[in-house]
C-alpha cells in the first residue's frame, strides 16, 4: 500500500532539451533507484513507477520548474529524501524543490490550469511585436485553427491567454505569456507565436512555471457560503 506522495519541481536544461518525456520519466525512475528511495509501482504483469507529471514538455523546450509527483512505498523525511536525490540529479535535470502532498490529492495533470512561457524571437523589432501584442489583447475573441498530424481544431485562443507582454532582447524580442493548460483548453506557445507574428520563429521556448488548482479550505468555504469562513 502506498505510504507517501511527494511533489517535486525540477528544471530541464539545454543539453537535454531534445530528450523525450519518456526518457525524462526513465531518468527519474533510475535516480530514485540509485538513491535507494522506495518508489511505488503499479501492479499487474508490467509494473510502472508511480511518477505523475503535470504535463509533458514539448520536445526542444527548456523548463525551469516542471512538476512531478512520486508515490513511495515507505515514508521518508523530506530533508533526507532531498539529500539522497540531489546527488543523482544533474545540472540539466536538477531537483529544485519538493514537498509532501496528500495521497488523495488530484494528480498534477488533472489539477493543471495555467503555464507560463518565455519565447525568445530573433529578427523581430520591438515596435512590431508590441503592436501585435496590443492588437491581440484588445480583442474579445481570436478564433484560431490549429493543424497537427492531419487533424485540426478550432478554438478561441484569446480566452486561453491571461497574460501577454513583450520586451526588447538581444537581436529581437522576448515575449512572456500565461496560457491555459487545462484539459478543456490547452494553448501551445508555438501556436500563439504563429497567431501573433506570422512567419516569426523562436530560438527557444522556456516553460517558466506551471500553475495548479490546488485545494484551498478557505476558497472552498467561500464558494459554499458566498464568503470566507471566519
N, C-alpha and C positions, 0 to 999 in steps of 0.2 A: 504494500500500500504506500502511496506517495506520502512523504513526510514534510516536504518544504518546497516552496516555489520562490525562485529568485528572479528579479528583473535586472538585467544588465544593459548598460549602454557602452557601445564601442564605436571606434572610428574605422573607416575603410580608406586607406591612403593610396597614393599614386601608383606604387609598384604592384598593387593588387586590384586596380580598378577594372581590369578585364577578366577577372576570375568570376565564375558564375555563383549564383545564390546557393546552389547545391554544394559547391566547393567551400563556401563560407560555412555552411552548416557542418560539413565534414571536418573542417578545421577546428571549430569549437568543440565538436564531439571528441576529437583527439586531444585537445587541450584539457578538457575535463578528465580524460583518462590519464594523461601524463601527470596531472596534478593530484590524482588519487581521490577525486571528488565523486561521490556515489550518484552519478546521473541515473535517473529513472528511464526505463524503456517500456515501450508498448508490448502487449502480449502477442500471441499468435506465432505463425511459422516464420515470419520475417519481422523481428522486433526493430522498432525505430526509436532513436533517442527522443525524449520528450523535450525538444527545443522548439519554441514557437516564436516566430519573428513578427514584428508589427507590419511589415510589408517588404516584399523583395525589392532590392535596389536595382534599377535598370543597369545593364552591363555598360561599363565605361564611366559611370557616375562615381564621384567621390562622396564621402559621408563623414559627418563629424559626430553624430550621436544616434547611431542605429539602436533599435531596441530588440532585445531577445529575452524571452522567459525560459528559464531552465527549471525543470522539476527534479527534485532529488529524492532518493530512497531513504536517506537519513538526514537528520537535521545537522547543521553545521553553523558555527558562529560566523557572522558576516566578515569580520576582520580576518579570521583565519582563512575563509574562502578567498578573499581578495589576495592575501599573501600567497596562497597556493597558485591562484590563476595568473597573477601578474607576470611571473617569470615565463609562463607559457604563451603569452601574447607577444606580438611583435609591434614595431612602430607603426606598421601599416594595417594591422588588425589589433588595435590596442584597447584594452579594457579601460573605460573612462570612469564608470561609477556602477554601483549595484545597491539594491535594497530588497527586502523581503516583501512579497505581496501575498494576499490570501490565496489559498488553493482554489477557492470558489470564484475568484475574480474573473471577469471576462478575458478571453485570450486577447493579446495585444492587437492582432489583426482585426478582431471584432470591435475593439474599443477605439481604433484609429480614426481620427476625424480630419486632421489637417497636417500638411507637410510644408516646411519652409525650405525654399530653394534659392540658390545663388547661381546666376548664369553670367559667365564672362564672354562677352561678344566683341571680338576684334573687328576693325574695319567699319564701324558704325559711329557716326558723330553723335555727341550728346544731345544736341537740339533735335535731331531727327528722332532719336529714341524717346526723348521726353515728350514730344508731340504725340508719338504713337501711344505711349502710356497714358497720357492725359485723355486722349480720344477714347481709349478703351474704358477707362474709369468713368467717363462721363455718360456711358451708355447704360440703359436699363437692362438690356439683354444683348447677347452676342451669340447668335446661332453658329455652331461650328460642326463640320462633318469630318470625322477622323477616319482615315483609311489605314487599315492594318491587316495584313495577311489575308487579302482578298475579302475582308469584311469591313463594313463601315458602321459607324454610329453617329447620330446627330444629337447634339445636346446644347444647352445654354452654358457656354463657357463663362460668361460674366458672373453667373450665380455661384460658380465654384472658385472665384478668386476674391479673397477678402482683403489682401494687401498686395500692393504693387508699387515699386519705386525704381528709379534709375539714378545712377551716379557715374560721373566720368571715371575712366580707368585707363591704364596704360594701353595705348593704341586702340582704344574703343570705349566700351561702357560695361558697367555691371548692373544687371537687373536682379532685384530681390523680390520674391513673391511668396505669399502664403496661399496654398491652393487646397481645395477639397481632396481628401484621400480616403474617404469612407467607401463602404460597399455600394452605396447608391450613386455616388458621383466621384469619379477619380480623374483628376485633371493632370495630365502629364506635362511637365515643364517644357519639353521639346515641342509639344503641340501649341502651348501658349506662345512660345517664341515664333512659331510659324504664323500664328494669328497676328501677333504684334508687328513683326518685322519680316515680311515675306522675303525669302532669299538669304536671310542672315543665318549664320552658323555660330554656335557657341564653341569656344575652345575647351570649355569644361563646364559641367553641371555639378554643383555641390549641394547635397541634401544636408541642410544645417540642423534641422530638428524635426521630430515627429511629435504631434500633439494628440494625446489620448483623451477620451471622455472617461475620466476615472471617477469612481464613486465619491460622492460628497454628501454626508449626512445632512449638512445644513441646507444644501441645494435641494435635496430630496424632500426635506421638511417644508421648504418654501413652496415647492411645486404642489405638495399635498394641501397646504393651508393657505397659500397665497401670500405667505410672509415667512421670514426666517424664524425658527423657534428661539425663544429666549434662553 
